[in-house]
Amino acid sequence: MDTQRLSGLGLESVPTTSELADYLGAHAQAIYDPHTDGRGPSGIRVGREIRYRVSDVRHWLDDLHEPQPSAAIHGRQI
């Protein structure tokens, strides 16, 4: 895919489930299962594949972000 040419059209990248899983270092099922039960990134069906807008993936990852635990929670004082 010529991503440079597509970015000139104002389109963002839309990786497949496998491409996204490879990028995240996860199994494709770890992307597909949350997607199908509504907990994962929104997808776009293109033929037999599901593709994901990078902006939707970023939003999904932001929602998964776990904040740093406070030192006071662990019994330590700052």
N, CA, C and O atoms as a Tripos MOL2 file, in Angstrom:
@<TRIPOS>MOLECULE
protein
  312   311    78     0     0
PROTEIN
NO_CHARGES

@<TRIPOS>ATOM
      1 N           0.8390   -1.1730    0.0000 N.3       1 MET1
      2 CA          0.0000    0.0000    0.0000 C.3       1 MET1
      3 C           0.8850    1.2380    0.0000 C.2       1 MET1
      4 O           1.8260    1.3310    0.7880 O.2       1 MET1
      5 N           0.5960    2.1630   -0.8570 N.am      2 ASP2
      6 CA          1.3640    3.4020   -0.9450 C.3       2 ASP2
      7 C           0.7660    4.4170    0.0240 C.2       2 ASP2
      8 O          -0.0850    5.2210   -0.3560 O.2       2 ASP2
      9 N           1.2210    4.3730    1.2870 N.am      3 THR3
     10 CA          0.6360    5.2220    2.3240 C.3       3 THR3
     11 C           0.9190    6.6950    2.0830 C.2       3 THR3
     12 O           0.1310    7.5500    2.4880 O.2       3 THR3
     13 N           2.0320    7.0020    1.4290 N.am      4 GLN4
     14 CA          2.3360    8.3960    1.1430 C.3       4 GLN4
     15 C           1.3190    8.9760    0.1640 C.2       4 GLN4
     16 O           0.8720   10.1110    0.3310 O.2       4 GLN4
     17 N           0.9600    8.2200   -0.8300 N.am      5 ARG5
     18 CA         -0.0210    8.6810   -1.8120 C.3       5 ARG5
     19 C          -1.3890    8.8380   -1.1540 C.2       5 ARG5
     20 O          -2.1000    9.8050   -1.4250 O.2       5 ARG5
     21 N          -1.7610    7.8910   -0.2890 N.am      6 LEU6
     22 CA         -3.0450    7.9660    0.3990 C.3       6 LEU6
     23 C          -3.1080    9.1430    1.3570 C.2       6 LEU6
     24 O          -4.1540    9.7810    1.4820 O.2       6 LEU6
     25 N          -2.0040    9.4420    2.0370 N.am      7 SER7
     26 CA         -2.0240   10.5670    2.9680 C.3       7 SER7
     27 C          -2.2290   11.8700    2.2110 C.2       7 SER7
     28 O          -2.7810   12.8200    2.7650 O.2       7 SER7
     29 N          -1.7950   11.9330    0.9550 N.am      8 GLY8
     30 CA         -2.0450   13.1070    0.1290 C.3       8 GLY8
     31 C          -3.5190   13.2780   -0.1730 C.2       8 GLY8
     32 O          -3.9620   14.3860   -0.4720 O.2       8 GLY8
     33 N          -4.2840   12.2060   -0.1010 N.am      9 LEU9
     34 CA         -5.7290   12.2610   -0.3130 C.3       9 LEU9
     35 C          -6.4720   12.5800    0.9790 C.2       9 LEU9
     36 O          -7.6910   12.7470    0.9690 O.2       9 LEU9
     37 N          -5.7490   12.6650    2.0810 N.am     10 GLY10
     38 CA         -6.3790   12.9200    3.3710 C.3      10 GLY10
     39 C          -6.8980   11.6670    4.0410 C.2      10 GLY10
     40 O          -7.6490   11.7560    5.0120 O.2      10 GLY10
     41 N          -6.5140   10.4940    3.5420 N.am     11 LEU11
     42 CA         -6.9620    9.2330    4.1240 C.3      11 LEU11
     43 C          -5.9520    8.7380    5.1460 C.2      11 LEU11
     44 O          -4.7430    8.8920    4.9770 O.2      11 LEU11
     45 N          -6.4740    8.1390    6.2110 N.am     12 GLU12
     46 CA         -5.5740    7.5620    7.1930 C.3      12 GLU12
     47 C          -5.4030    6.0720    6.9210 C.2      12 GLU12
     48 O          -6.1850    5.4620    6.1930 O.2      12 GLU12
     49 N          -4.3820    5.5140    7.5110 N.am     13 SER13
     50 CA         -4.1000    4.0980    7.3530 C.3      13 SER13
     51 C          -5.2230    3.2670    7.9720 C.2      13 SER13
     52 O          -5.7920    3.6440    8.9970 O.2      13 SER13
     53 N          -5.5360    2.1340    7.3430 N.am     14 VAL14
     54 CA         -6.5610    1.2290    7.8630 C.3      14 VAL14
     55 C          -6.0190   -0.2000    7.8400 C.2      14 VAL14
     56 O          -6.3190   -0.9660    6.9230 O.2      14 VAL14
     57 N          -5.2150   -0.5610    8.8550 N.am     15 PRO15
     58 CA         -4.6300   -1.9050    8.8830 C.3      15 PRO15
     59 C          -5.6810   -2.9880    9.1010 C.2      15 PRO15
     60 O          -6.7520   -2.7380    9.6540 O.2      15 PRO15
     61 N          -5.3510   -4.1900    8.6540 N.am     16 THR16
     62 CA         -6.1990   -5.3540    8.8900 C.3      16 THR16
     63 C          -6.0060   -5.8220   10.3350 C.2      16 THR16
     64 O          -5.1340   -5.3230   11.0470 O.2      16 THR16
     65 N          -6.8150   -6.7690   10.7520 N.am     17 THR17
     66 CA         -6.6860   -7.3360   12.0940 C.3      17 THR17
     67 C          -5.2870   -7.9160   12.2910 C.2      17 THR17
     68 O          -4.6620   -7.6970   13.3290 O.2      17 THR17
     69 N          -4.7990   -8.6490   11.3020 N.am     18 SER18
     70 CA         -3.4640   -9.2650   11.4020 C.3      18 SER18
     71 C          -2.3670   -8.2090   11.4530 C.2      18 SER18
     72 O          -1.4280   -8.3300   12.2390 O.2      18 SER18
     73 N          -2.4760   -7.1830   10.6280 N.am     19 GLU19
     74 CA         -1.4660   -6.1140   10.6240 C.3      19 GLU19
     75 C          -1.4530   -5.3760   11.9600 C.2      19 GLU19
     76 O          -0.3890   -5.0590   12.4910 O.2      19 GLU19
     77 N          -2.6370   -5.1060   12.4990 N.am     20 LEU20
     78 CA         -2.7220   -4.4230   13.7890 C.3      20 LEU20
     79 C          -2.1550   -5.3010   14.9010 C.2      20 LEU20
     80 O          -1.4310   -4.8180   15.7710 O.2      20 LEU20
     81 N          -2.4850   -6.5790   14.8690 N.am     21 ALA21
     82 CA         -1.9640   -7.5050   15.8760 C.3      21 ALA21
     83 C          -0.4380   -7.5860   15.8050 C.2      21 ALA21
     84 O           0.2320   -7.5790   16.8380 O.2      21 ALA21
     85 N           0.1100   -7.6610   14.5970 N.am     22 ASP22
     86 CA          1.5720   -7.6830   14.4390 C.3      22 ASP22
     87 C           2.1930   -6.4230   15.0200 C.2      22 ASP22
     88 O           3.2010   -6.4860   15.7240 O.2      22 ASP22
     89 N           1.5940   -5.2950   14.7270 N.am     23 TYR23
     90 CA          2.1190   -4.0160   15.2220 C.3      23 TYR23
     91 C           2.1150   -3.9620   16.7480 C.2      23 TYR23
     92 O           3.0600   -3.4690   17.3630 O.2      23 TYR23
     93 N           1.0420   -4.4750   17.3500 N.am     24 LEU24
     94 CA          0.9100   -4.4410   18.8130 C.3      24 LEU24
     95 C           1.6150   -5.6000   19.5030 C.2      24 LEU24
     96 O           1.7000   -5.6330   20.7310 O.2      24 LEU24
     97 N           2.1240   -6.5560   18.7200 N.am     25 GLY25
     98 CA          2.7920   -7.7150   19.3030 C.3      25 GLY25
     99 C           1.8170   -8.6480   19.9970 C.2      25 GLY25
    100 O           2.1340   -9.2410   21.0280 O.2      25 GLY25
    101 N           0.6230   -8.7730   19.4220 N.am     26 ALA26
    102 CA         -0.4230   -9.6080   20.0130 C.3      26 ALA26
    103 C          -0.9250  -10.5990   18.9670 C.2      26 ALA26
    104 O          -0.5970  -10.4980   17.7850 O.2      26 ALA26
    105 N          -1.7210  -11.5530   19.4230 N.am     27 HIS27
    106 CA         -2.3680  -12.4770   18.4990 C.3      27 HIS27
    107 C          -3.5620  -11.7730   17.8690 C.2      27 HIS27
    108 O          -4.1850  -10.9230   18.5060 O.2      27 HIS27
    109 N          -3.8820  -12.1110   16.6480 N.am     28 ALA28
    110 CA         -5.0220  -11.5090   15.9530 C.3      28 ALA28
    111 C          -6.3080  -11.7050   16.7490 C.2      28 ALA28
    112 O          -7.1790  -10.8350   16.7410 O.2      28 ALA28
    113 N          -6.4340  -12.8310   17.4290 N.am     29 GLN29
    114 CA         -7.6380  -13.1060   18.2170 C.3      29 GLN29
    115 C          -7.8000  -12.0910   19.3420 C.2      29 GLN29
    116 O          -8.9240  -11.7910   19.7470 O.2      29 GLN29
    117 N          -6.6790  -11.5530   19.8560 N.am     30 ALA30
    118 CA         -6.7310  -10.5530   20.9270 C.3      30 ALA30
    119 C          -7.2910   -9.2270   20.4260 C.2      30 ALA30
    120 O          -7.7120   -8.3960   21.2310 O.2      30 ALA30
    121 N          -7.3040   -9.0150   19.1340 N.am     31 ILE31
    122 CA         -7.9160   -7.8330   18.5260 C.3      31 ILE31
    123 C          -9.3450   -8.1690   18.1080 C.2      31 ILE31
    124 O         -10.2700   -7.3940   18.3470 O.2      31 ILE31
    125 N          -9.5120   -9.3230   17.4850 N.am     32 TYR32
    126 CA        -10.8000   -9.7060   16.9130 C.3      32 TYR32
    127 C         -11.8710   -9.9250   17.9920 C.2      32 TYR32
    128 O         -12.9950   -9.4430   17.8460 O.2      32 TYR32
    129 N         -11.5380  -10.6410   19.0670 N.am     33 ASP33
    130 CA        -12.5320  -10.9440   20.1060 C.3      33 ASP33
    131 C         -13.1100   -9.6770   20.7460 C.2      33 ASP33
    132 O         -14.3320   -9.5390   20.8040 O.2      33 ASP33
    133 N         -12.2750   -8.7440   21.2290 N.am     34 PRO34
    134 CA        -12.8580   -7.5140   21.7930 C.3      34 PRO34
    135 C         -13.6580   -6.7170   20.7580 C.2      34 PRO34
    136 O         -14.6640   -6.0910   21.0920 O.2      34 PRO34
    137 N         -13.2100   -6.7470   19.5150 N.am     35 HIS35
    138 CA        -13.9450   -6.0370   18.4590 C.3      35 HIS35
    139 C         -15.3610   -6.6060   18.3220 C.2      35 HIS35
    140 O         -16.3310   -5.8520   18.2480 O.2      35 HIS35
    141 N         -15.4730   -7.9240   18.2890 N.am     36 THR36
    142 CA        -16.7730   -8.5450   18.0500 C.3      36 THR36
    143 C         -17.7390   -8.3870   19.2200 C.2      36 THR36
    144 O         -18.9520   -8.3980   19.0150 O.2      36 THR36
    145 N         -17.2250   -8.2400   20.4480 N.am     37 ASP37
    146 CA        -18.1480   -8.0720   21.5740 C.3      37 ASP37
    147 C         -18.2720   -6.6130   22.0310 C.2      37 ASP37
    148 O         -18.8000   -6.3370   23.1090 O.2      37 ASP37
    149 N         -17.7810   -5.6790   21.2000 N.am     38 GLY38
    150 CA        -17.9920   -4.2560   21.4670 C.3      38 GLY38
    151 C         -17.0110   -3.5970   22.3980 C.2      38 GLY38
    152 O         -17.2010   -2.4360   22.7610 O.2      38 GLY38
    153 N         -15.9550   -4.3020   22.8030 N.am     39 ARG39
    154 CA        -14.9450   -3.7160   23.6990 C.3      39 ARG39
    155 C         -13.6940   -3.2670   22.9550 C.2      39 ARG39
    156 O         -12.8310   -2.6090   23.5360 O.2      39 ARG39
    157 N         -13.5900   -3.6130   21.6840 N.am     40 GLY40
    158 CA        -12.3910   -3.3120   20.9110 C.3      40 GLY40
    159 C         -12.5910   -2.1210   19.9930 C.2      40 GLY40
    160 O         -13.6030   -1.4240   20.0630 O.2      40 GLY40
    161 N         -11.6070   -1.8990   19.1290 N.am     41 PRO41
    162 CA        -11.7130   -0.7730   18.2040 C.3      41 PRO41
    163 C         -12.8150   -1.0160   17.1730 C.2      41 PRO41
    164 O         -13.0840   -2.1550   16.7900 O.2      41 PRO41
    165 N         -13.4400    0.0620   16.7340 N.am     42 SER42
    166 CA        -14.4290   -0.0330   15.6590 C.3      42 SER42
    167 C         -13.7280   -0.5160   14.4040 C.2      42 SER42
    168 O         -12.5650   -0.1880   14.1680 O.2      42 SER42
    169 N         -14.4270   -1.2840   13.6110 N.am     43 GLY43
    170 CA        -13.8370   -1.8120   12.3880 C.3      43 GLY43
    171 C         -14.6700   -1.4890   11.1680 C.2      43 GLY43
    172 O         -15.8350   -1.1030   11.2660 O.2      43 GLY43
    173 N         -14.0480   -1.6550   10.0230 N.am     44 ILE44
    174 CA        -14.7040   -1.4570    8.7390 C.3      44 ILE44
    175 C         -14.5320   -2.7510    7.9670 C.2      44 ILE44
    176 O         -13.4060   -3.1770    7.7090 O.2      44 ILE44
    177 N         -15.6270   -3.3720    7.5990 N.am     45 ARG45
    178 CA        -15.5250   -4.6110    6.8250 C.3      45 ARG45
    179 C         -15.2810   -4.2470    5.3690 C.2      45 ARG45
    180 O         -16.0530   -3.5120    4.7530 O.2      45 ARG45
    181 N         -14.1780   -4.7850    4.8310 N.am     46 VAL46
    182 CA        -13.8250   -4.6170    3.4240 C.3      46 VAL46
    183 C         -13.6650   -6.0220    2.8630 C.2      46 VAL46
    184 O         -12.6430   -6.6740    3.0730 O.2      46 VAL46
    185 N         -14.6880   -6.4780    2.1480 N.am     47 GLY47
    186 CA        -14.6800   -7.8600    1.6750 C.3      47 GLY47
    187 C         -14.7380   -8.7990    2.8620 C.2      47 GLY47
    188 O         -15.6510   -8.7140    3.6830 O.2      47 GLY47
    189 N         -13.7680   -9.6930    2.9560 N.am     48 ARG48
    190 CA        -13.7190  -10.6590    4.0630 C.3      48 ARG48
    191 C         -12.9050  -10.1620    5.2480 C.2      48 ARG48
    192 O         -12.8780  -10.8080    6.2950 O.2      48 ARG48
    193 N         -12.2440   -9.0270    5.0950 N.am     49 GLU49
    194 CA        -11.3680   -8.5210    6.1500 C.3      49 GLU49
    195 C         -12.0310   -7.4120    6.9450 C.2      49 GLU49
    196 O         -12.9040   -6.6970    6.4530 O.2      49 GLU49
    197 N         -11.5900   -7.2920    8.1840 N.am     50 ILE50
    198 CA        -11.9640   -6.1450    9.0000 C.3      50 ILE50
    199 C         -10.7360   -5.2460    9.0550 C.2      50 ILE50
    200 O          -9.6280   -5.6980    9.3430 O.2      50 ILE50
    201 N         -10.9520   -3.9820    8.7770 N.am     51 ARG51
    202 CA         -9.8720   -2.9930    8.8430 C.3      51 ARG51
    203 C         -10.2110   -1.9790    9.9130 C.2      51 ARG51
    204 O         -11.3800   -1.7500   10.2210 O.2      51 ARG51
    205 N          -9.1790   -1.3710   10.4800 N.am     52 TYR52
    206 CA         -9.3430   -0.4630   11.6090 C.3      52 TYR52
    207 C          -8.7050    0.8820   11.3040 C.2      52 TYR52
    208 O          -7.5400    0.9460   10.9100 O.2      52 TYR52
    209 N          -9.4750    1.9710   11.4890 N.am     53 ARG53
    210 CA         -8.8950    3.3080   11.3450 C.3      53 ARG53
    211 C          -7.8930    3.5080   12.4770 C.2      53 ARG53
    212 O          -8.1530    3.1370   13.6210 O.2      53 ARG53
    213 N          -6.7580    4.0920   12.1500 N.am     54 VAL54
    214 CA         -5.7370    4.3470   13.1600 C.3      54 VAL54
    215 C          -6.3090    5.2240   14.2740 C.2      54 VAL54
    216 O          -5.9930    5.0130   15.4440 O.2      54 VAL54
    217 N          -7.1370    6.1930   13.9320 N.am     55 SER55
    218 CA         -7.7300    7.0570   14.9630 C.3      55 SER55
    219 C          -8.6190    6.2580   15.9160 C.2      55 SER55
    220 O          -8.6450    6.5500   17.1120 O.2      55 SER55
    221 N          -9.3500    5.2570   15.4150 N.am     56 ASP56
    222 CA        -10.1760    4.4060   16.2760 C.3      56 ASP56
    223 C          -9.3040    3.5340   17.1750 C.2      56 ASP56
    224 O          -9.6340    3.3050   18.3390 O.2      56 ASP56
    225 N          -8.1990    3.0530   16.6310 N.am     57 VAL57
    226 CA         -7.2750    2.2290   17.4290 C.3      57 VAL57
    227 C          -6.6600    3.0720   18.5370 C.2      57 VAL57
    228 O          -6.5520    2.6130   19.6740 O.2      57 VAL57
    229 N          -6.2520    4.3080   18.2200 N.am     58 ARG58
    230 CA         -5.6820    5.1870   19.2490 C.3      58 ARG58
    231 C          -6.6880    5.4380   20.3670 C.2      58 ARG58
    232 O          -6.3340    5.4020   21.5460 O.2      58 ARG58
    233 N          -7.9360    5.6920   19.9980 N.am     59 HIS59
    234 CA         -8.9820    5.9270   20.9970 C.3      59 HIS59
    235 C          -9.1600    4.6830   21.8740 C.2      59 HIS59
    236 O          -9.2590    4.8010   23.0950 O.2      59 HIS59
    237 N          -9.2030    3.5090   21.2710 N.am     60 TRP60
    238 CA         -9.3370    2.2550   22.0020 C.3      60 TRP60
    239 C          -8.1660    2.0620   22.9660 C.2      60 TRP60
    240 O          -8.3630    1.6930   24.1240 O.2      60 TRP60
    241 N          -6.9450    2.3140   22.4800 N.am     61 LEU61
    242 CA         -5.7680    2.1550   23.3330 C.3      61 LEU61
    243 C          -5.7770    3.1600   24.4790 C.2      61 LEU61
    244 O          -5.3860    2.8260   25.5980 O.2      61 LEU61
    245 N          -6.2240    4.3930   24.2090 N.am     62 ASP62
    246 CA         -6.3260    5.3860   25.2810 C.3      62 ASP62
    247 C          -7.2860    4.9130   26.3690 C.2      62 ASP62
    248 O          -7.0310    5.1170   27.5560 O.2      62 ASP62
    249 N          -8.3880    4.2830   25.9660 N.am     63 ASP63
    250 CA         -9.3500    3.7640   26.9390 C.3      63 ASP63
    251 C          -8.7850    2.6110   27.7590 C.2      63 ASP63
    252 O          -9.2230    2.3770   28.8850 O.2      63 ASP63
    253 N          -7.8080    1.8850   27.2000 N.am     64 LEU64
    254 CA         -7.1910    0.7620   27.9120 C.3      64 LEU64
    255 C          -6.0670    1.2000   28.8430 C.2      64 LEU64
    256 O          -5.6190    0.4310   29.6930 O.2      64 LEU64
    257 N          -5.6170    2.4340   28.6800 N.am     65 HIS65
    258 CA         -4.4780    2.9380   29.4400 C.3      65 HIS65
    259 C          -4.7370    2.8520   30.9380 C.2      65 HIS65
    260 O          -5.7720    3.3020   31.4300 O.2      65 HIS65
    261 N          -3.7920    2.2750   31.6460 N.am     66 GLU66
    262 CA         -3.8800    2.1830   33.1010 C.3      66 GLU66
    263 C          -2.9600    3.2310   33.6990 C.2      66 GLU66
    264 O          -1.7670    3.2460   33.3940 O.2      66 GLU66
    265 N          -3.4840    4.1050   34.5420 N.am     67 PRO67
    266 CA         -2.6410    5.1480   35.1320 C.3      67 PRO67
    267 C          -1.5990    4.5530   36.0740 C.2      67 PRO67
    268 O          -1.7580    3.4460   36.5860 O.2      67 PRO67
    269 N          -0.5390    5.3110   36.2850 N.am     68 GLN68
    270 CA          0.5030    4.8890   37.2200 C.3      68 GLN68
    271 C          -0.1000    4.8350   38.6250 C.2      68 GLN68
    272 O          -0.7910    5.7670   39.0360 O.2      68 GLN68
    273 N           0.1530    3.7620   39.3580 N.am     69 PRO69
    274 CA         -0.3750    3.6970   40.7280 C.3      69 PRO69
    275 C           0.2920    4.7550   41.6050 C.2      69 PRO69
    276 O           1.4870    5.0240   41.4770 O.2      69 PRO69
    277 N          -0.4790    5.3320   42.4740 N.am     70 SER70
    278 CA          0.0330    6.3380   43.3920 C.3      70 SER70
    279 C           0.9220    5.6600   44.4340 C.2      70 SER70
    280 O           0.6340    4.5440   44.8660 O.2      70 SER70
    281 N           1.9810    6.3220   44.8280 N.am     71 ALA71
    282 CA          2.8800    5.7630   45.8480 C.3      71 ALA71
    283 C           2.1360    5.5820   47.1740 C.2      71 ALA71
    284 O           2.4240    4.6460   47.9190 O.2      71 ALA71
    285 N           1.1740    6.4750   47.4760 N.am     72 ALA72
    286 CA          0.4270    6.3740   48.7240 C.3      72 ALA72
    287 C          -0.4450    5.1130   48.7550 C.2      72 ALA72
    288 O          -0.6890    4.5530   49.8240 O.2      72 ALA72
    289 N          -0.9020    4.6780   47.6130 N.am     73 ILE73
    290 CA         -1.7280    3.4750   47.5540 C.3      73 ILE73
    291 C          -0.9140    2.2500   47.9710 C.2      73 ILE73
    292 O          -1.4500    1.3060   48.5510 O.2      73 ILE73
    293 N           0.3480    2.2760   47.6770 N.am     74 HIS74
    294 CA          1.2160    1.1340   47.9810 C.3      74 HIS74
    295 C           1.9110    1.2870   49.3400 C.2      74 HIS74
    296 O           2.8690    0.5730   49.6370 O.2      74 HIS74
    297 N           1.4310    2.2020   50.1430 N.am     75 GLY75
    298 CA          1.9740    2.3690   51.5010 C.3      75 GLY75
    299 C           3.2590    3.1600   51.5590 C.2      75 GLY75
    300 O           3.8930    3.2070   52.6140 O.2      75 GLY75
    301 N           3.6640    3.7720   50.4920 N.am     76 ARG76
    302 CA          4.8700    4.5850   50.4890 C.3      76 ARG76
    303 C           4.4820    6.0620   50.5040 C.2      76 ARG76
    304 O           3.4720    6.4630   49.9250 O.2      76 ARG76
    305 N           5.2800    6.8320   51.1560 N.am     77 GLN77
    306 CA          5.0460    8.2740   51.1480 C.3      77 GLN77
    307 C           6.0620    8.9330   50.2420 C.2      77 GLN77
    308 O           7.1920    8.4700   50.0880 O.2      77 GLN77
    309 N           5.6300   10.0150   49.6560 N.am     78 ILE78
    310 CA          6.5170   10.7460   48.7200 C.3      78 ILE78
    311 C           7.3010   11.7710   49.4680 C.2      78 ILE78
    312 O           8.1030   12.4910   48.8710 O.2      78 ILE78
@<TRIPOS>BOND
     1     1     2 1
     2     2     3 1
     3     3     4 2
     4     3     5 am
     5     5     6 1
     6     6     7 1
     7     7     8 2
     8     7     9 am
     9     9    10 1
    10    10    11 1
    11    11    12 2
    12    11    13 am
    13    13    14 1
    14    14    15 1
    15    15    16 2
    16    15    17 am
    17    17    18 1
    18    18    19 1
    19    19    20 2
    20    19    21 am
    21    21    22 1
    22    22    23 1
    23    23    24 2
    24    23    25 am
    25    25    26 1
    26    26    27 1
    27    27    28 2
    28    27    29 am
    29    29    30 1
    30    30    31 1
    31    31    32 2
    32    31    33 am
    33    33    34 1
    34    34    35 1
    35    35    36 2
    36    35    37 am
    37    37    38 1
    38    38    39 1
    39    39    40 2
    40    39    41 am
    41    41    42 1
    42    42    43 1
    43    43    44 2
    44    43    45 am
    45    45    46 1
    46    46    47 1
    47    47    48 2
    48    47    49 am
    49    49    50 1
    50    50    51 1
    51    51    52 2
    52    51    53 am
    53    53    54 1
    54    54    55 1
    55    55    56 2
    56    55    57 am
    57    57    58 1
    58    58    59 1
    59    59    60 2
    60    59    61 am
    61    61    62 1
    62    62    63 1
    63    63    64 2
    64    63    65 am
    65    65    66 1
    66    66    67 1
    67    67    68 2
    68    67    69 am
    69    69    70 1
    70    70    71 1
    71    71    72 2
    72    71    73 am
    73    73    74 1
    74    74    75 1
    75    75    76 2
    76    75    77 am
    77    77    78 1
    78    78    79 1
    79    79    80 2
    80    79    81 am
    81    81    82 1
    82    82    83 1
    83    83    84 2
    84    83    85 am
    85    85    86 1
    86    86    87 1
    87    87    88 2
    88    87    89 am
    89    89    90 1
    90    90    91 1
    91    91    92 2
    92    91    93 am
    93    93    94 1
    94    94    95 1
    95    95    96 2
    96    95    97 am
    97    97    98 1
    98    98    99 1
    99    99   100 2
   100    99   101 am
   101   101   102 1
   102   102   103 1
   103   103   104 2
   104   103   105 am
   105   105   106 1
   106   106   107 1
   107   107   108 2
   108   107   109 am
   109   109   110 1
   110   110   111 1
   111   111   112 2
   112   111   113 am
   113   113   114 1
   114   114   115 1
   115   115   116 2
   116   115   117 am
   117   117   118 1
   118   118   119 1
   119   119   120 2
   120   119   121 am
   121   121   122 1
   122   122   123 1
   123   123   124 2
   124   123   125 am
   125   125   126 1
   126   126   127 1
   127   127   128 2
   128   127   129 am
   129   129   130 1
   130   130   131 1
   131   131   132 2
   132   131   133 am
   133   133   134 1
   134   134   135 1
   135   135   136 2
   136   135   137 am
   137   137   138 1
   138   138   139 1
   139   139   140 2
   140   139   141 am
   141   141   142 1
   142   142   143 1
   143   143   144 2
   144   143   145 am
   145   145   146 1
   146   146   147 1
   147   147   148 2
   148   147   149 am
   149   149   150 1
   150   150   151 1
   151   151   152 2
   152   151   153 am
   153   153   154 1
   154   154   155 1
   155   155   156 2
   156   155   157 am
   157   157   158 1
   158   158   159 1
   159   159   160 2
   160   159   161 am
   161   161   162 1
   162   162   163 1
   163   163   164 2
   164   163   165 am
   165   165   166 1
   166   166   167 1
   167   167   168 2
   168   167   169 am
   169   169   170 1
   170   170   171 1
   171   171   172 2
   172   171   173 am
   173   173   174 1
   174   174   175 1
   175   175   176 2
   176   175   177 am
   177   177   178 1
   178   178   179 1
   179   179   180 2
   180   179   181 am
   181   181   182 1
   182   182   183 1
   183   183   184 2
   184   183   185 am
   185   185   186 1
   186   186   187 1
   187   187   188 2
   188   187   189 am
   189   189   190 1
   190   190   191 1
   191   191   192 2
   192   191   193 am
   193   193   194 1
   194   194   195 1
   195   195   196 2
   196   195   197 am
   197   197   198 1
   198   198   199 1
   199   199   200 2
   200   199   201 am
   201   201   202 1
   202   202   203 1
   203   203   204 2
   204   203   205 am
   205   205   206 1
   206   206   207 1
   207   207   208 2
   208   207   209 am
   209   209   210 1
   210   210   211 1
   211   211   212 2
   212   211   213 am
   213   213   214 1
   214   214   215 1
   215   215   216 2
   216   215   217 am
   217   217   218 1
   218   218   219 1
   219   219   220 2
   220   219   221 am
   221   221   222 1
   222   222   223 1
   223   223   224 2
   224   223   225 am
   225   225   226 1
   226   226   227 1
   227   227   228 2
   228   227   229 am
   229   229   230 1
   230   230   231 1
   231   231   232 2
   232   231   233 am
   233   233   234 1
   234   234   235 1
   235   235   236 2
   236   235   237 am
   237   237   238 1
   238   238   239 1
   239   239   240 2
   240   239   241 am
   241   241   242 1
   242   242   243 1
   243   243   244 2
   244   243   245 am
   245   245   246 1
   246   246   247 1
   247   247   248 2
   248   247   249 am
   249   249   250 1
   250   250   251 1
   251   251   252 2
   252   251   253 am
   253   253   254 1
   254   254   255 1
   255   255   256 2
   256   255   257 am
   257   257   258 1
   258   258   259 1
   259   259   260 2
   260   259   261 am
   261   261   262 1
   262   262   263 1
   263   263   264 2
   264   263   265 am
   265   265   266 1
   266   266   267 1
   267   267   268 2
   268   267   269 am
   269   269   270 1
   270   270   271 1
   271   271   272 2
   272   271   273 am
   273   273   274 1
   274   274   275 1
   275   275   276 2
   276   275   277 am
   277   277   278 1
   278   278   279 1
   279   279   280 2
   280   279   281 am
   281   281   282 1
   282   282   283 1
   283   283   284 2
   284   283   285 am
   285   285   286 1
   286   286   287 1
   287   287   288 2
   288   287   289 am
   289   289   290 1
   290   290   291 1
   291   291   292 2
   292   291   293 am
   293   293   294 1
   294   294   295 1
   295   295   296 2
   296   295   297 am
   297   297   298 1
   298   298   299 1
   299   299   300 2
   300   299   301 am
   301   301   302 1
   302   302   303 1
   303   303   304 2
   304   303   305 am
   305   305   306 1
   306   306   307 1
   307   307   308 2
   308   307   309 am
   309   309   310 1
   310   310   311 1
   311   311   312 2
@<TRIPOS>SUBSTRUCTURE
     1 MET1         2 RESIDUE 1 A MET
     2 ASP2         6 RESIDUE 1 A ASP
     3 THR3        10 RESIDUE 1 A THR
     4 GLN4        14 RESIDUE 1 A GLN
     5 ARG5        18 RESIDUE 1 A ARG
     6 LEU6        22 RESIDUE 1 A LEU
     7 SER7        26 RESIDUE 1 A SER
     8 GLY8        30 RESIDUE 1 A GLY
     9 LEU9        34 RESIDUE 1 A LEU
    10 GLY10       38 RESIDUE 1 A GLY
    11 LEU11       42 RESIDUE 1 A LEU
    12 GLU12       46 RESIDUE 1 A GLU
    13 SER13       50 RESIDUE 1 A SER
    14 VAL14       54 RESIDUE 1 A VAL
    15 PRO15       58 RESIDUE 1 A PRO
    16 THR16       62 RESIDUE 1 A THR
    17 THR17       66 RESIDUE 1 A THR
    18 SER18       70 RESIDUE 1 A SER
    19 GLU19       74 RESIDUE 1 A GLU
    20 LEU20       78 RESIDUE 1 A LEU
    21 ALA21       82 RESIDUE 1 A ALA
    22 ASP22       86 RESIDUE 1 A ASP
    23 TYR23       90 RESIDUE 1 A TYR
    24 LEU24       94 RESIDUE 1 A LEU
    25 GLY25       98 RESIDUE 1 A GLY
    26 ALA26      102 RESIDUE 1 A ALA
    27 HIS27      106 RESIDUE 1 A HIS
    28 ALA28      110 RESIDUE 1 A ALA
    29 GLN29      114 RESIDUE 1 A GLN
    30 ALA30      118 RESIDUE 1 A ALA
    31 ILE31      122 RESIDUE 1 A ILE
    32 TYR32      126 RESIDUE 1 A TYR
    33 ASP33      130 RESIDUE 1 A ASP
    34 PRO34      134 RESIDUE 1 A PRO
    35 HIS35      138 RESIDUE 1 A HIS
    36 THR36      142 RESIDUE 1 A THR
    37 ASP37      146 RESIDUE 1 A ASP
    38 GLY38      150 RESIDUE 1 A GLY
    39 ARG39      154 RESIDUE 1 A ARG
    40 GLY40      158 RESIDUE 1 A GLY
    41 PRO41      162 RESIDUE 1 A PRO
    42 SER42      166 RESIDUE 1 A SER
    43 GLY43      170 RESIDUE 1 A GLY
    44 ILE44      174 RESIDUE 1 A ILE
    45 ARG45      178 RESIDUE 1 A ARG
    46 VAL46      182 RESIDUE 1 A VAL
    47 GLY47      186 RESIDUE 1 A GLY
    48 ARG48      190 RESIDUE 1 A ARG
    49 GLU49      194 RESIDUE 1 A GLU
    50 ILE50      198 RESIDUE 1 A ILE
    51 ARG51      202 RESIDUE 1 A ARG
    52 TYR52      206 RESIDUE 1 A TYR
    53 ARG53      210 RESIDUE 1 A ARG
    54 VAL54      214 RESIDUE 1 A VAL
    55 SER55      218 RESIDUE 1 A SER
    56 ASP56      222 RESIDUE 1 A ASP
    57 VAL57      226 RESIDUE 1 A VAL
    58 ARG58      230 RESIDUE 1 A ARG
    59 HIS59      234 RESIDUE 1 A HIS
    60 TRP60      238 RESIDUE 1 A TRP
    61 LEU61      242 RESIDUE 1 A LEU
    62 ASP62      246 RESIDUE 1 A ASP
    63 ASP63      250 RESIDUE 1 A ASP
    64 LEU64      254 RESIDUE 1 A LEU
    65 HIS65      258 RESIDUE 1 A HIS
    66 GLU66      262 RESIDUE 1 A GLU
    67 PRO67      266 RESIDUE 1 A PRO
    68 GLN68      270 RESIDUE 1 A GLN
    69 PRO69      274 RESIDUE 1 A PRO
    70 SER70      278 RESIDUE 1 A SER
    71 ALA71      282 RESIDUE 1 A ALA
    72 ALA72      286 RESIDUE 1 A ALA
    73 ILE73      290 RESIDUE 1 A ILE
    74 HIS74      294 RESIDUE 1 A HIS
    75 GLY75      298 RESIDUE 1 A GLY
    76 ARG76      302 RESIDUE 1 A ARG
    77 GLN77      306 RESIDUE 1 A GLN
    78 ILE78      310 RESIDUE 1 A ILE
